[in-house]
Amino acid sequence: MHSAGQPVATLPVSITELGGSRRGSRLGLVLAAAGCAGAAAAAAARPGDARAAAAQDWSPFVLVAGLLLIGLVAEEDQLFSAAGHRLARLATRGPVLFAGAVVLVAGVTAILNLDTAVAFVTPVLVYSARRRGGGETALLYGSLLLANASSLLLPGSNLTNLIVLGHLHLSGGRFLARMAPAEIAAVVVTAAVVGMMERRSLRARMQVAAKPERPLLGVGMAAVLAATVLVLAVPSPALPVAAVGLTAVGVRVAGRRERPARVVEALGLPLLIGLFGVAVALGTVGRAWSGPADLLSHLNLWSTAVVAAGASVVFNNLPAASLLAARVPTHPEALLVGLNLGPNLFVTGSLAWVLWLRAARSAGARPSLARASLIGAVVVPLSMAAALGALVMAGTH
């Protein structure tokens, strides 16, 4: 249970709300309508290509829905907050706290997806910094930038991995072996840049933390462990993971420990539906028009990553992945590096930005998009170069 007098994160986070405003909900509905219209137009114009695009894109969205449900239950069992409290007690200095936060964000992202990480871990890190008496900006911006950087490790860590993975036919274990060098390099570089640019917030000497919360080792922990095994061992884990998430939430709803309305809010269906529709529409374009595939076939490893990063900012990385991976890409690993790390440049890059803004504001923080983008402008080229270099050195490109 939460200790008296301590702030409690208001979760789950609604994907459809930006800063808790009604405008954010309306924007989610507008995107849902636009996505449905785009998918319908694609189906009418090129039904075969639209079916192929939908077949490639549906499983990532089902998987992230299941992971968000598991994250909701895990958060309510205080698994994340307990980890944050323990981290705050163990860290005697700001840099130590930051290093622990890097490990926490990377671990949750790898296992439960970057969207789950930014939605549920960001408030925990903000509160951890405050309980220790230090600045929070390094942990605040690090939670977003590190989540994107950590999302190269497992197929379920990022929806883009699953969209591109359809052409690679790799198990979770083989994907891990292939992409681990790039992920480690990207995380190290991202952490170093964030720590350097926000070093002032890490200088304050910390005070003794309050007594940490105790996690409930029940449904949430079981669901997390099940999801981890499924993502690593099952070639197509979307439906099994979604089943685990639905079961975990169903147990809570049946026991009257959760309201169905909160579950629907946590999923943020309008935005997921909208992004899926846009992804199907662009995937159809990529199959009907050879332009994107021809462009990628003439690019080397480095240029492929740059194009993917730019496309993620222009279209969002999920529709960009559907467009650029509509046909078998020449450099799939480099494509993933650009699609996963490029979104750190700007808020349009990934769904994680929307979740991060909402989660940070729910914790009372005031994140600056300008500051986050400035750090991202430094992080992205350096982390992409490090990730691509690691792939070349490991011989997995």
ZIBELGI-V461634 format. One line per field, one symbol per residue. ss: DSSP state (a for helix, b for strand, c for the rest). phi: phi as a letter, one per 20 degrees, with the letter a starting at -180 (. if undefined). burial: # if it has 16 or more other C-alpha atoms within 10 Angstrom, else .. A space follows every 50 residues. Layout:
ss: ???
phi: ???
burial: ???
This chain:
ss: cccccccccccccccccccccaaaaaaaaaaaaaaaaaaaaaaaacaaaa aaaaaaaaaaaaaaaaaaaaaaaaaaccaaaaaaaaaaaaccbaaaaaaa aaaaaaaaaaaacaaaaaaaaaaaaaaaaaacccccaaaaaaaaaaaaaa ccccaaacaaaaaaaaaacccaaaaaaaaaaaaaaaaaaaaaaaaaacaa aaccbcccccccccccccaaaaaaaaaaaaaaaccccaaaaaaaaaaaaa aaaacccccaaaaaaaacaaaaaaaaaaaaaaaaaaaaccaaaaaaaccc aaaaaaaaaaaaaaacaaaaaaaacccccccaaaaaaaaaaaaaacaaac aaaaaaaaaaaaccccccaaaaaaaaaaaaaaaaaaaaaaaaaaccc
phi: .fffndfdfecfeefeddmmefgfffffffffffffffffffffecgfff ffffffefffffffffffffffffffemffffffffffffeecgffffff fgffffffffednffffffdegfffffffffendfdfffffffffffffe eefcgffbgfgffffgeeldfffffgffdggffffffffffffffffdff fdeffeeffffffdfeecffffffffffffffddgcegffffffffffff ffffeldbegffffffflggffffffffffffffffeecegffffffdde gfffffffffffffdnffffffffdfdfffcfffgfgffeeggffafffb ggffffgfffffenecfdfffffffffefffffffffffffffemdf
burial: ........#.##########...##.###.##########.##..#..## #.##.##################################.#####.#### ##.############################################### ################...####.##.##############.###..##. ##...##.#..#####..###.##.###.###...###.########### .#.....#....#.#######################....##..#.... #############.#############.###################### #############.#.#....##.##.##############.....#
